[in-house]
Amino acid sequence: MGRQDSNKRRTVDRIEQAGQDYRRYVNVALVVIGGVKDVHAAVSSLVAEWKRHNRR
């Protein structure tokens, strides 16, 4: 394998690694956003229940 081929392979490896890191980051971000939505929904329902309870 020539030096040029070796450099191309290293570049391809770096691009593949960057793609994997990016996908991992996106997956984590989606999980966090999903978690925030769940927490927000739970808190909203608790606040609504608390307001209903305190109006009586």
C-alpha positions in Angstrom: 0.0 0.0 0.0 1.4 3.4 -1.0 1.7 6.4 1.2 -1.2 8.1 -0.6 -3.5 5.1 0.0 -2.5 5.0 3.6 -3.4 8.7 4.0 -6.8 8.2 2.2 -7.6 5.3 4.5 -6.8 7.4 7.6 -9.0 10.2 6.3 -11.8 7.7 5.7 -11.4 6.3 9.2 -11.6 9.8 10.7 -14.7 10.6 8.7 -16.4 7.4 9.8 -15.4 8.0 13.5 -16.8 11.6 13.3 -20.0 10.2 11.8 -20.3 7.7 14.6 -19.7 10.4 17.2 -22.3 12.6 15.6 -24.9 9.9 15.6 -24.1 9.1 19.3 -24.5 12.8 20.1 -27.8 13.1 18.2 -29.1 10.0 20.0 -28.2 11.4 23.4 -29.8 14.7 22.5 -33.0 13.0 21.4 -33.1 11.0 24.7 -32.6 14.2 26.7 -35.2 16.1 24.8 -37.6 13.2 25.2 -36.9 13.1 28.9 -37.5 16.9 29.2 -40.8 16.6 27.4 -41.8 13.8 29.8 -40.8 15.8 32.9 -42.5 18.9 31.6 -45.8 16.9 31.0 -45.6 15.4 34.5 -44.9 18.7 36.2 -47.7 20.4 34.2 -50.2 17.8 35.3 -49.0 18.1 38.9 -49.3 21.9 38.8 -52.8 21.7 37.3 -53.9 19.3 40.0 -52.3 21.5 42.7 -54.2 24.6 41.4 -57.5 22.6 41.2 -57.0 21.4 44.8 -56.2 24.9 46.2 -59.2 26.5 44.6 -61.6 24.6 46.8 
